[in-house]
Amino acid sequence: MNINKYIDHTLLKATATKADIVKLCNEAKEYNFYAVCVNGCYVELAAKELQDSEVKVAAVIGFPLGAMATKAKVFEAKDCIKKGASEIDMVINIGKLLDGDENYVEKEIRLIKEEIGENVLKVIFENCYLSKEQIKVASELAVEAGADYVKTSTGFGTGGATLKDVEIMDSVVDGKAQIKAAGGIRDIETAKKYIEKGVTRLGTSSGVSLVTSGVSDKNQY
């Protein structure tokens, strides 16, 4: 198992500096991770640092609350692609889903996917705030809207990925979208469990330890 190719090497903390992002990109190149995942203001820098490598740039939008206006999210996605991202990790409007406004949620995902075209769209649910039934609904909406991935968490909520939630998501998407697990994945044993459940991408700030010693760290993104 080439665990490195499952990893989106992630740094989304408010305190992240230019030097931190350069370090992130250097680590991604050294360990041949699939992608780095950064906030929008660092997309251009990350793209420059990774231009001679195979490592992709993923950018988060509507992050981490998901409560921004749809137009703002669409603009953010378009801007990140223009600056060098090829993958977008968007947060759904969680409140709208909790209100049962499924049309709003589906339309927003669809509009962003249409804007970024062939680029990859990962849709973050923030499962810690959702019931099992709401996770199923979110998965259905994401697939209907054309998302490429469904994703468990931002890492900034009250909880991260769980194996049970991944099982629910997998049962609904049924191969029509891939699954990204994020939040709390800090050791190789945990990573392998998710991959065995069908996860094809792991969002983690602990990528280096996963591919080297497997030693846990307490960083959260």
C-alpha positions as CSV (number, residue, x, y, z in Angstrom):
1,M,0.0,0.0,0.0
2,N,1.5,3.3,-1.1
3,I,-0.1,5.3,1.7
4,N,1.6,8.5,0.5
5,K,-0.6,8.6,-2.6
6,Y,-3.7,8.8,-0.4
7,I,-2.6,11.9,1.4
8,D,-3.7,15.4,1.1
9,H,-1.0,17.1,3.2
10,T,-2.9,19.7,5.0
11,L,-2.3,23.1,6.7
12,L,-5.4,25.2,7.3
13,K,-4.6,26.9,10.6
14,A,-5.2,30.6,10.9
15,T,-1.6,31.0,12.1
16,A,-0.1,29.4,9.0
17,T,2.7,31.6,7.5
18,K,4.4,31.7,4.1
19,A,7.3,29.8,5.6
20,D,4.9,27.1,6.9
21,I,3.3,26.7,3.5
22,V,6.7,26.4,1.8
23,K,7.7,23.7,4.3
24,L,4.4,21.9,3.7
25,C,5.1,21.9,-0.1
26,N,8.7,20.7,0.4
27,E,7.4,17.8,2.6
28,A,4.8,17.0,0.0
29,K,7.5,16.8,-2.7
30,E,9.9,14.8,-0.6
31,Y,7.3,12.2,0.3
32,N,5.4,12.3,-3.0
33,F,2.0,13.0,-1.4
34,Y,-1.0,13.3,-3.7
35,A,-1.8,16.9,-2.9
36,V,-1.4,19.7,-0.5
37,C,-4.5,21.3,1.0
38,V,-4.3,25.1,1.8
39,N,-6.4,28.1,2.3
40,G,-7.2,30.3,-0.7
41,C,-4.6,33.0,0.0
42,Y,-1.8,30.4,-0.3
43,V,-2.9,28.7,-3.5
44,E,-0.6,30.8,-5.7
45,L,2.4,30.2,-3.5
46,A,1.7,26.5,-3.3
47,A,1.3,26.2,-7.0
48,K,4.6,28.0,-7.5
49,E,6.4,25.7,-5.0
50,L,5.0,22.6,-6.6
51,Q,5.2,23.5,-10.3
52,D,7.9,21.0,-11.1
53,S,6.3,18.2,-9.2
54,E,3.3,15.8,-9.5
55,V,1.8,17.1,-6.3
56,K,-1.6,18.7,-6.8
57,V,-2.9,21.8,-5.1
58,A,-6.3,21.5,-3.3
59,A,-7.9,24.7,-1.9
60,V,-10.7,24.9,0.7
61,I,-13.6,27.3,0.1
62,G,-16.5,28.3,2.4
63,F,-14.2,27.1,5.1
64,P,-14.7,26.0,7.8
65,L,-18.3,27.1,8.6
66,G,-19.9,26.7,5.2
67,A,-22.3,29.6,5.9
68,M,-21.0,32.1,3.3
69,A,-23.3,33.2,0.4
70,T,-23.3,30.9,-2.5
71,K,-21.9,33.7,-4.8
72,A,-19.0,34.1,-2.5
73,K,-18.2,30.4,-2.6
74,V,-18.5,30.3,-6.4
75,F,-16.1,33.2,-6.7
76,E,-13.7,31.7,-4.3
77,A,-13.7,28.4,-6.2
78,K,-13.1,30.2,-9.5
79,D,-10.3,32.3,-8.1
80,C,-8.5,29.3,-6.6
81,I,-8.6,27.4,-9.8
82,K,-7.3,30.5,-11.7
83,K,-4.4,30.7,-9.3
84,G,-3.3,27.1,-9.7
85,A,-5.6,24.8,-7.7
86,S,-6.9,21.7,-9.4
87,E,-9.0,20.5,-6.5
88,I,-11.6,22.3,-4.4
89,D,-12.7,21.2,-1.0
90,M,-16.0,23.0,-0.2
91,V,-18.0,23.0,3.0
92,I,-21.8,22.7,2.5
93,N,-24.2,25.1,4.1
94,I,-24.7,23.0,7.3
95,G,-27.5,25.1,8.6
96,K,-29.5,24.8,5.4
97,L,-29.2,21.1,5.5
98,L,-30.3,21.0,9.1
99,D,-33.3,23.1,8.1
100,G,-34.2,20.6,5.5
101,D,-33.5,22.9,2.6
102,E,-32.1,20.2,0.3
103,N,-32.6,22.3,-2.9
104,Y,-30.3,25.0,-1.5
105,V,-27.5,22.6,-0.6
106,E,-27.7,20.6,-3.9
107,K,-27.9,23.8,-6.0
108,E,-24.8,25.3,-4.3
109,I,-22.7,22.2,-4.9
110,R,-23.9,22.0,-8.5
111,L,-23.0,25.7,-9.2
112,I,-19.5,25.2,-7.8
113,K,-18.9,22.1,-9.8
114,E,-20.1,23.7,-13.0
115,E,-17.8,26.6,-12.3
116,I,-14.7,24.5,-11.9
117,G,-15.5,22.0,-14.7
118,E,-13.2,19.1,-14.9
119,N,-11.3,20.0,-11.8
120,V,-12.0,17.9,-8.7
121,L,-14.7,18.9,-6.3
122,K,-14.7,17.4,-2.7
123,V,-17.8,18.2,-0.6
124,I,-17.3,18.5,3.1
125,F,-20.3,17.6,5.3
126,E,-19.0,18.2,8.8
127,N,-20.6,14.9,10.0
128,C,-20.2,15.7,13.7
129,Y,-23.2,18.1,13.4
130,L,-25.4,15.7,11.4
131,S,-27.5,12.7,12.2
132,K,-26.9,9.4,10.4
133,E,-30.0,10.1,8.2
134,Q,-28.6,13.6,7.4
135,I,-25.3,12.1,6.3
136,K,-27.2,9.9,3.9
137,V,-29.1,12.9,2.5
138,A,-25.9,15.0,2.1
139,S,-24.3,12.1,0.3
140,E,-27.2,11.8,-2.1
141,L,-27.3,15.5,-2.8
142,A,-23.5,15.6,-3.5
143,V,-23.8,12.8,-6.0
144,E,-26.8,14.3,-7.7
145,A,-24.9,17.6,-8.0
146,G,-21.9,16.0,-9.7
147,A,-19.4,16.0,-6.8
148,D,-16.2,13.9,-7.3
149,Y,-15.7,13.3,-3.6
150,V,-17.7,13.3,-0.4
151,K,-15.7,14.3,2.7
152,T,-16.3,13.7,6.4
153,S,-15.0,16.8,8.2
154,T,-13.1,20.1,8.2
155,G,-11.1,19.1,11.2
156,F,-12.4,22.2,13.0
157,G,-15.7,20.9,14.2
158,T,-16.5,19.0,17.4
159,G,-15.4,15.7,15.9
160,G,-13.6,14.3,12.9
161,A,-13.9,11.2,10.7
162,T,-15.4,8.0,12.0
163,L,-15.5,4.6,10.4
164,K,-19.2,4.3,10.9
165,D,-19.8,7.6,9.0
166,V,-17.6,6.4,6.2
167,E,-19.6,3.2,5.9
168,I,-22.8,5.3,5.6
169,M,-21.4,7.6,3.0
170,D,-20.0,4.6,1.0
171,S,-23.4,2.8,1.0
172,V,-25.0,5.9,-0.5
173,V,-22.5,7.0,-3.1
174,D,-22.0,3.4,-4.2
175,G,-19.1,4.2,-6.5
176,K,-20.6,7.4,-8.0
177,A,-18.2,9.5,-5.9
178,Q,-15.1,8.8,-4.0
179,I,-14.6,9.3,-0.2
180,K,-12.2,11.5,1.7
181,A,-11.8,11.0,5.4
182,A,-10.4,14.0,7.4
183,G,-10.1,15.0,11.0
184,G,-8.2,13.0,13.6
185,I,-6.2,10.7,11.2
186,R,-2.8,10.8,12.9
187,D,-1.4,7.3,12.8
188,I,-0.8,4.6,10.2
189,E,-3.2,2.1,11.8
190,T,-6.1,4.5,11.7
191,A,-5.3,5.5,8.1
192,K,-5.3,1.8,7.0
193,K,-8.7,1.2,8.6
194,Y,-10.2,4.0,6.5
195,I,-8.6,2.8,3.3
196,E,-9.9,-0.7,4.0
197,K,-13.4,0.9,4.2
198,G,-13.0,2.3,0.7
199,V,-11.6,5.7,1.4
200,T,-9.4,6.9,-1.5
201,R,-8.1,10.2,0.1
202,L,-6.9,11.1,3.6
203,G,-6.8,14.7,4.8
204,T,-4.3,15.0,7.5
205,S,-1.6,17.3,8.9
206,S,0.3,14.2,10.1
207,G,1.3,13.0,6.6
208,V,5.0,12.8,7.3
209,S,4.6,10.7,10.4
210,L,2.1,8.4,8.6
211,V,4.7,7.6,5.9
212,T,7.7,7.4,8.2
213,S,7.5,6.2,11.8
214,G,3.8,6.2,12.1
215,V,4.2,8.1,15.4
216,S,1.1,10.0,16.4
217,D,1.1,13.8,16.8
218,K,-1.5,16.1,18.3
219,N,-1.7,18.5,15.4
220,Q,-5.2,19.2,14.1
221,Y,-6.0,21.2,11.1
